[in-house]
């Protein structure tokens, strides 16, 4: 079963468009996205890379990154984009 993680993200808008995305509890996680649709897969790729680095260094992940049981209810903050009327 895949692991799901809940983590805070900071989306910093870039002058040329898109965002630089960081995680205050996991400073190694840094990525970019040009569109809303790119945010989740880019963050997922960056998180996977960080997890692999931690495993290679035999370092435990921060305790705030415990996997979420995707088969049980959990609270998830999210961003929903609505087109301007």
VOMAR-579188 format. One record per residue: residue number from 1; z, y, x of N, C-alpha, C, O in turn. Coordinates in pm, whole numbers, always signed. Atoms other than C-alpha are relative to their C-alpha. Layout:
<recs>
@num NUM, n_c3 Z, n_c2 Y, n_c1 X, ca_c3 Z, ca_c2 Y, ca_c1 X, c_c3 Z, c_c2 Y, c_c1 X, o_c3 Z, o_c2 Y, o_c1 X
...
</recs>
This chain:
<recs>
@num 1, n_c3 +0, n_c2 -118, n_c1 +84, ca_c3 +0, ca_c2 +0, ca_c1 +0, c_c3 +0, c_c2 +125, c_c1 +89, o_c3 +68, o_c2 +128, o_c1 +192
@num 2, n_c3 +5, n_c2 -125, n_c1 -74, ca_c3 -79, ca_c2 +350, ca_c1 +124, c_c3 +133, c_c2 +73, c_c1 -10, o_c3 +206, o_c2 +57, o_c1 -108
@num 3, n_c3 -119, n_c2 -84, n_c1 +3, ca_c3 +202, ca_c2 +587, ca_c1 +211, c_c3 -37, c_c2 +138, c_c1 -53, o_c3 -144, o_c2 +191, o_c1 -23
@num 4, n_c3 +14, n_c2 -136, n_c1 +49, ca_c3 +240, ca_c2 +918, ca_c1 +32, c_c3 +115, c_c2 +81, c_c1 +57, o_c3 +229, o_c2 +34, o_c1 +61
@num 5, n_c3 -103, n_c2 -86, n_c1 -57, ca_c3 +429, ca_c2 +1207, ca_c1 +191, c_c3 -2, c_c2 +134, c_c1 -72, o_c3 -109, o_c2 +186, o_c1 -106
@num 6, n_c3 -12, n_c2 -134, n_c1 +56, ca_c3 +557, ca_c2 +1529, ca_c1 +39, c_c3 +41, c_c2 +92, c_c1 +114, o_c3 +144, o_c2 +70, o_c1 +177
@num 7, n_c3 -34, n_c2 -90, n_c1 -108, ca_c3 +551, ca_c2 +1814, ca_c1 +288, c_c3 -44, c_c2 +142, c_c1 -35, o_c3 -146, o_c2 +161, o_c1 -102
@num 8, n_c3 +38, n_c2 -138, n_c1 +27, ca_c3 +545, ca_c2 +2193, ca_c1 +271, c_c3 -115, c_c2 +42, c_c1 +91, o_c3 -120, o_c2 +4, o_c1 +208
@num 9, n_c3 +114, n_c2 -50, n_c1 -78, ca_c3 +225, ca_c2 +2361, ca_c1 +385, c_c3 -7, c_c2 +151, c_c1 -10, o_c3 +25, o_c2 +209, o_c1 -113
@num 10, n_c3 +27, n_c2 -144, n_c1 -2, ca_c3 +148, ca_c2 +2718, ca_c1 +485, c_c3 -151, c_c2 +14, c_c1 +14, o_c3 -210, o_c2 -30, o_c1 +113
@num 11, n_c3 +143, n_c2 -24, n_c1 -3, ca_c3 -209, ca_c2 +2820, ca_c1 +402, c_c3 -22, c_c2 +147, c_c1 +34, o_c3 -1, o_c2 +234, o_c1 -50
@num 12, n_c3 +20, n_c2 -137, n_c1 -46, ca_c3 -292, ca_c2 +3132, ca_c1 +604, c_c3 -149, c_c2 +34, c_c1 -12, o_c3 -231, o_c2 -23, o_c1 +59
@num 13, n_c3 +141, n_c2 -37, n_c1 +16, ca_c3 -616, ca_c2 +3297, ca_c1 +485, c_c3 -57, c_c2 +57, c_c1 +130, o_c3 +10, o_c2 +130, o_c1 +202
@num 14, n_c3 +69, n_c2 -49, n_c1 -119, ca_c3 -867, ca_c2 +3369, ca_c1 +761, c_c3 -102, c_c2 +107, c_c1 -40, o_c3 -164, o_c2 +95, o_c1 -146
@num 15, n_c3 +92, n_c2 -110, n_c1 +35, ca_c3 -1079, ca_c2 +3689, ca_c1 +768, c_c3 -142, c_c2 -48, c_c1 -29, o_c3 -210, o_c2 +8, o_c1 -115
@num 16, n_c3 +136, n_c2 +49, n_c1 +21, ca_c3 -1402, ca_c2 +3488, ca_c1 +788, c_c3 -9, c_c2 -97, c_c1 -117, o_c3 -117, o_c2 -147, o_c1 -149
@num 17, n_c3 -6, n_c2 +92, n_c1 +113, ca_c3 -1292, ca_c2 +3272, ca_c1 +492, c_c3 +73, c_c2 -127, c_c1 +38, o_c3 +85, o_c2 -161, o_c1 +156
@num 18, n_c3 -74, n_c2 +123, n_c1 -23, ca_c3 -1097, ca_c2 +2953, ca_c1 +455, c_c3 +143, c_c2 +28, c_c1 +43, o_c3 +192, o_c2 +141, o_c1 +34
@num 19, n_c3 -143, n_c2 -9, n_c1 -33, ca_c3 -744, ca_c2 +2885, ca_c1 +577, c_c3 +29, c_c2 -77, c_c1 +128, o_c3 -38, o_c2 -175, o_c1 +160
@num 20, n_c3 -66, n_c2 +80, n_c1 -102, ca_c3 -547, ca_c2 +2773, ca_c1 +877, c_c3 +123, c_c2 -57, c_c1 -68, o_c3 +199, o_c2 +16, o_c1 -132
@num 21, n_c3 -107, n_c2 +69, n_c1 +72, ca_c3 -296, ca_c2 +2517, ca_c1 +752, c_c3 +99, c_c2 -57, c_c1 +101, o_c3 +62, o_c2 -129, o_c1 +193
@num 22, n_c3 -107, n_c2 +50, n_c1 -85, ca_c3 +37, ca_c2 +2444, ca_c1 +918, c_c3 +112, c_c2 -55, c_c1 -87, o_c3 +113, o_c2 -36, o_c1 -209
@num 23, n_c3 -115, n_c2 +58, n_c1 +71, ca_c3 +357, ca_c2 +2263, ca_c1 +824, c_c3 +127, c_c2 +42, c_c1 +73, o_c3 +145, o_c2 +5, o_c1 +189
@num 24, n_c3 -121, n_c2 -48, n_c1 -67, ca_c3 +693, ca_c2 +2429, ca_c1 +899, c_c3 +95, c_c2 -110, c_c1 +47, o_c3 +172, o_c2 -87, o_c1 +141
@num 25, n_c3 -91, n_c2 +108, n_c1 -42, ca_c3 +876, ca_c2 +2094, ca_c1 +926, c_c3 -66, c_c2 -95, c_c1 +100, o_c3 -1, o_c2 -185, o_c1 +154
@num 26, n_c3 +74, n_c2 +84, n_c1 -93, ca_c3 +608, ca_c2 +1933, ca_c1 +1142, c_c3 -97, c_c2 +90, c_c1 +78, o_c3 -216, o_c2 +94, o_c1 +48
@num 27, n_c3 +81, n_c2 -101, n_c1 -69, ca_c3 +481, ca_c2 +2196, ca_c1 +1390, c_c3 -126, c_c2 -55, c_c1 +66, o_c3 -218, o_c2 +22, o_c1 +95
@num 28, n_c3 +121, n_c2 +58, n_c1 -61, ca_c3 +228, ca_c2 +1953, ca_c1 +1541, c_c3 -116, c_c2 -5, c_c1 -98, o_c3 -231, o_c2 -23, o_c1 -57
@num 29, n_c3 +105, n_c2 +9, n_c1 +101, ca_c3 +34, ca_c2 +1954, ca_c1 +1214, c_c3 -67, c_c2 +137, c_c1 -14, o_c3 -7, o_c2 +232, o_c1 -65
@num 30, n_c3 +81, n_c2 -123, n_c1 +12, ca_c3 -237, ca_c2 +2221, ca_c1 +1234, c_c3 -142, c_c2 -44, c_c1 -33, o_c3 -198, o_c2 -131, o_c1 +34
@num 31, n_c3 +138, n_c2 +30, n_c1 +35, ca_c3 -574, ca_c2 +2208, ca_c1 +1063, c_c3 -60, c_c2 +123, c_c1 -68, o_c3 +7, o_c2 +225, o_c1 -84
@num 32, n_c3 +69, n_c2 -108, n_c1 +69, ca_c3 -828, ca_c2 +2428, ca_c1 +887, c_c3 -75, c_c2 -58, c_c1 -119, o_c3 -103, o_c2 -178, o_c1 -125
@num 33, n_c3 +84, n_c2 +38, n_c1 +114, ca_c3 -1020, ca_c2 +2419, ca_c1 +561, c_c3 -82, c_c2 +121, c_c1 -42, o_c3 -31, o_c2 +233, o_c1 -47
@num 34, n_c3 +87, n_c2 -108, n_c1 +46, ca_c3 -1314, ca_c2 +2625, ca_c1 +444, c_c3 +0, c_c2 +11, c_c1 -151, o_c3 -29, o_c2 +118, o_c1 -206
@num 35, n_c3 +0, n_c2 +1, n_c1 +146, ca_c3 -1282, ca_c2 +2524, ca_c1 +77, c_c3 +126, c_c2 -71, c_c1 -50, o_c3 +193, o_c2 -141, o_c1 +26
@num 36, n_c3 -114, n_c2 +70, n_c1 +60, ca_c3 -1010, ca_c2 +2403, ca_c1 -162, c_c3 -17, c_c2 -151, c_c1 +12, o_c3 +79, o_c2 -224, o_c1 +38
@num 37, n_c3 +25, n_c2 +144, n_c1 -3, ca_c3 -1176, ca_c2 +2061, ca_c1 -164, c_c3 +27, c_c2 -61, c_c1 +137, o_c3 +51, o_c2 -182, o_c1 +147
@num 38, n_c3 -23, n_c2 +51, n_c1 -135, ca_c3 -1130, ca_c2 +2029, ca_c1 +214, c_c3 +148, c_c2 -9, c_c1 +36, o_c3 +184, o_c2 -77, o_c1 +132
@num 39, n_c3 -141, n_c2 -8, n_c1 -40, ca_c3 -754, ca_c2 +2095, ca_c1 +214, c_c3 +64, c_c2 -138, c_c1 +9, o_c3 +117, o_c2 -173, o_c1 +114
@num 40, n_c3 -70, n_c2 +130, n_c1 +0, ca_c3 -624, ca_c2 +1749, ca_c1 +116, c_c3 -53, c_c2 -95, c_c1 +107, o_c3 +26, o_c2 -151, o_c1 +182
@num 41, n_c3 +45, n_c2 +94, n_c1 -103, ca_c3 -854, ca_c2 +1539, ca_c1 +336, c_c3 +26, c_c2 +50, c_c1 +142, o_c3 +55, o_c2 -31, o_c1 +231
@num 42, n_c3 -26, n_c2 -52, n_c1 -134, ca_c3 -811, ca_c2 +1771, ca_c1 +636, c_c3 +148, c_c2 -13, c_c1 +36, o_c3 +181, o_c2 -48, o_c1 +149
@num 43, n_c3 -144, n_c2 +16, n_c1 -25, ca_c3 -431, ca_c2 +1771, ca_c1 +601, c_c3 +32, c_c2 -148, c_c1 +20, o_c3 +113, o_c2 -182, o_c1 +107
@num 44, n_c3 -22, n_c2 +144, n_c1 -15, ca_c3 -437, ca_c2 +1393, ca_c1 +558, c_c3 -42, c_c2 -47, c_c1 +139, o_c3 +31, o_c2 -123, o_c1 +204
@num 45, n_c3 +46, n_c2 +37, n_c1 -134, ca_c3 -641, ca_c2 +1353, ca_c1 +878, c_c3 +95, c_c2 +52, c_c1 +107, o_c3 +128, o_c2 -20, o_c1 +202
@num 46, n_c3 -92, n_c2 -59, n_c1 -97, ca_c3 -409, ca_c2 +1589, ca_c1 +1068, c_c3 +133, c_c2 -74, c_c1 +0, o_c3 +190, o_c2 -100, o_c1 +106
@num 47, n_c3 -126, n_c2 +73, n_c1 +9, ca_c3 -99, ca_c2 +1408, ca_c1 +939, c_c3 -14, c_c2 -138, c_c1 +64, o_c3 +77, o_c2 -184, o_c1 +134
@num 48, n_c3 +23, n_c2 +132, n_c1 -62, ca_c3 -248, ca_c2 +1071, ca_c1 +1040, c_c3 +3, c_c2 +11, c_c1 +152, o_c3 +62, o_c2 -74, o_c1 +219
@num 49, n_c3 +0, n_c2 -19, n_c1 -145, ca_c3 -307, ca_c2 +1205, ca_c1 +1392, c_c3 +141, c_c2 +24, c_c1 +52, o_c3 +179, o_c2 -29, o_c1 +156
@num 50, n_c3 -137, n_c2 -28, n_c1 -41, ca_c3 +50, ca_c2 +1337, ca_c1 +1414, c_c3 +84, c_c2 -128, c_c1 -5, o_c3 +162, o_c2 -155, o_c1 +87
@num 51, n_c3 -74, n_c2 +126, n_c1 +11, ca_c3 +193, ca_c2 +1004, ca_c1 +1293, c_c3 -35, c_c2 -92, c_c1 +117, o_c3 +53, o_c2 -155, o_c1 +175
@num 52, n_c3 +42, n_c2 +83, n_c1 -112, ca_c3 -12, ca_c2 +822, ca_c1 +1558, c_c3 +61, c_c2 +49, c_c1 +131, o_c3 +100, o_c2 -32, o_c1 +216
@num 53, n_c3 -62, n_c2 -57, n_c1 -120, ca_c3 +119, ca_c2 +1059, ca_c1 +1828, c_c3 +148, c_c2 -40, c_c1 +6, o_c3 +196, o_c2 -84, o_c1 +111
@num 54, n_c3 -142, n_c2 +38, n_c1 +4, ca_c3 +479, ca_c2 +997, ca_c1 +1718, c_c3 +17, c_c2 -148, c_c1 +31, o_c3 +107, o_c2 -186, o_c1 +106
@num 55, n_c3 -9, n_c2 +143, n_c1 -27, ca_c3 +419, ca_c2 +621, ca_c1 +1719, c_c3 -24, c_c2 -30, c_c1 +148, o_c3 +47, o_c2 -110, o_c1 +208
@num 56, n_c3 +32, n_c2 +21, n_c1 -142, ca_c3 +262, ca_c2 +635, ca_c1 +2067, c_c3 +117, c_c2 +41, c_c1 +89, o_c3 +145, o_c2 -24, o_c1 +189
@num 57, n_c3 -114, n_c2 -48, n_c1 -77, ca_c3 +560, ca_c2 +832, ca_c1 +2197, c_c3 +130, c_c2 -73, c_c1 -36, o_c3 +236, o_c2 -46, o_c1 +21
@num 58, n_c3 -117, n_c2 +73, n_c1 +51, ca_c3 +796, ca_c2 +592, ca_c1 +2013, c_c3 +109, c_c2 +96, c_c1 -46, o_c3 +228, o_c2 +78, o_c1 -19
@num 59, n_c3 -87, n_c2 -106, n_c1 +50, ca_c3 +948, ca_c2 +896, ca_c1 +1848, c_c3 +6, c_c2 -11, c_c1 -152, o_c3 -99, o_c2 -25, o_c1 -215
@num 60, n_c3 -7, n_c2 +8, n_c1 +147, ca_c3 +1078, ca_c2 +884, ca_c1 +1487, c_c3 -55, c_c2 +127, c_c1 -64, o_c3 -40, o_c2 +237, o_c1 -11
@num 61, n_c3 +44, n_c2 -117, n_c1 +76, ca_c3 +916, ca_c2 +1111, ca_c1 +1233, c_c3 +123, c_c2 +76, c_c1 -51, o_c3 +228, o_c2 +16, o_c1 -70
@num 62, n_c3 -112, n_c2 -74, n_c1 +59, ca_c3 +1138, ca_c2 +1392, ca_c1 +1102, c_c3 +41, c_c2 -65, c_c1 -132, o_c3 -43, o_c2 -113, o_c1 -208
@num 63, n_c3 -52, n_c2 +68, n_c1 +119, ca_c3 +1361, ca_c2 +1259, ca_c1 +824, c_c3 -56, c_c2 +55, c_c1 -130, o_c3 -58, o_c2 -16, o_c1 -231
@num 64, n_c3 +58, n_c2 -57, n_c1 +123, ca_c3 +1201, ca_c2 +1495, ca_c1 +570, c_c3 -134, c_c2 -64, c_c1 -34, o_c3 -187, o_c2 -40, o_c1 -142
@num 65, n_c3 +129, n_c2 +63, n_c1 +24, ca_c3 +883, ca_c2 +1287, ca_c1 +602, c_c3 +11, c_c2 -147, c_c1 -37, o_c3 -73, o_c2 -228, o_c1 +1
@num 66, n_c3 -11, n_c2 +137, n_c1 +50, ca_c3 +1007, ca_c2 +968, ca_c1 +441, c_c3 -112, c_c2 -25, c_c1 -100, o_c3 -140, o_c2 +61, o_c1 -183
@num 67, n_c3 +106, n_c2 +30, n_c1 +96, ca_c3 +725, ca_c2 +798, ca_c1 +252, c_c3 +54, c_c2 +2, c_c1 -143, o_c3 +168, o_c2 -37, o_c1 -169
@num 68, n_c3 -32, n_c2 -1, n_c1 +143, ca_c3 +727, ca_c2 +845, ca_c1 -125, c_c3 -55, c_c2 -129, c_c1 -61, o_c3 -167, o_c2 -170, o_c1 -30
@num 69, n_c3 +47, n_c2 +117, n_c1 +73, ca_c3 +702, ca_c2 +537, ca_c1 -344, c_c3 -95, c_c2 +49, c_c1 -109, o_c3 -52, o_c2 +106, o_c1 -210
@num 70, n_c3 +100, n_c2 -46, n_c1 +95, ca_c3 +378, ca_c2 +611, ca_c1 -528, c_c3 +3, c_c2 -71, c_c1 -133, o_c3 -68, o_c2 -32, o_c1 -226
@num 71, n_c3 -9, n_c2 +74, n_c1 +125, ca_c3 +472, ca_c2 +361, ca_c1 -798, c_c3 +117, c_c2 +47, c_c1 -85, o_c3 +136, o_c2 -2, o_c1 -197
@num 72, n_c3 -113, n_c2 -54, n_c1 +75, ca_c3 +781, ca_c2 +556, ca_c1 -908, c_c3 -24, c_c2 +150, c_c1 -23, o_c3 -93, o_c2 +213, o_c1 +57
@num 73, n_c3 +19, n_c2 -143, n_c1 +24, ca_c3 +794, ca_c2 +905, ca_c1 -1061, c_c3 +56, c_c2 +84, c_c1 +116, o_c3 +159, o_c2 +50, o_c1 +174
@num 74, n_c3 -48, n_c2 -93, n_c1 -102, ca_c3 +828, ca_c2 +1190, ca_c1 -812, c_c3 -54, c_c2 +139, c_c1 -31, o_c3 -157, o_c2 +154, o_c1 -97
@num 75, n_c3 +39, n_c2 -138, n_c1 +22, ca_c3 +806, ca_c2 +1568, ca_c1 -817, c_c3 -100, c_c2 +42, c_c1 +107, o_c3 -76, o_c2 +20, o_c1 +226
@num 76, n_c3 +101, n_c2 -45, n_c1 -95, ca_c3 +494, ca_c2 +1714, ca_c1 -655, c_c3 -46, c_c2 +140, c_c1 -36, o_c3 -106, o_c2 +162, o_c1 -141
@num 77, n_c3 +56, n_c2 -134, n_c1 +18, ca_c3 +421, ca_c2 +2084, ca_c1 -622, c_c3 -147, c_c2 -8, c_c1 +37, o_c3 -186, o_c2 -83, o_c1 +127
@num 78, n_c3 +143, n_c2 +2, n_c1 -30, ca_c3 +50, ca_c2 +2151, ca_c1 -623, c_c3 -61, c_c2 +136, c_c1 -27, o_c3 +1, o_c2 +222, o_c1 -89
@num 79, n_c3 +74, n_c2 -124, n_c1 +23, ca_c3 -205, ca_c2 +2430, ca_c1 -627, c_c3 -120, c_c2 -35, c_c1 -87, o_c3 -196, o_c2 -127, o_c1 -56
@num 80, n_c3 +113, n_c2 +21, n_c1 +91, ca_c3 -454, ca_c2 +2448, ca_c1 -912, c_c3 -85, c_c2 +126, c_c1 +2, o_c3 -35, o_c2 +235, o_c1 -22
@num 81, n_c3 +92, n_c2 -113, n_c1 -6, ca_c3 -758, ca_c2 +2672, ca_c1 -875, c_c3 -68, c_c2 +18, c_c1 -135, o_c3 -128, o_c2 -76, o_c1 -188
@num 82, n_c3 +70, n_c2 -34, n_c1 +124, ca_c3 -888, ca_c2 +2844, ca_c1 -1190, c_c3 -101, c_c2 +110, c_c1 +31, o_c3 -69, o_c2 +206, o_c1 +100
@num 83, n_c3 +102, n_c2 -103, n_c1 -17, ca_c3 -1211, ca_c2 +3042, ca_c1 -1193, c_c3 +41, c_c2 +123, c_c1 -80, o_c3 +94, o_c2 +111, o_c1 -190
@num 84, n_c3 -31, n_c2 -125, n_c1 +70, ca_c3 -1164, ca_c2 +3408, ca_c1 -1288, c_c3 -85, c_c2 +10, c_c1 -126, o_c3 -202, o_c2 -28, o_c1 -127
@num 85, n_c3 +71, n_c2 -11, n_c1 +128, ca_c3 -1259, ca_c2 +3481, ca_c1 -1648, c_c3 -97, c_c2 +115, c_c1 +0, o_c3 -165, o_c2 +140, o_c1 -100
</recs>
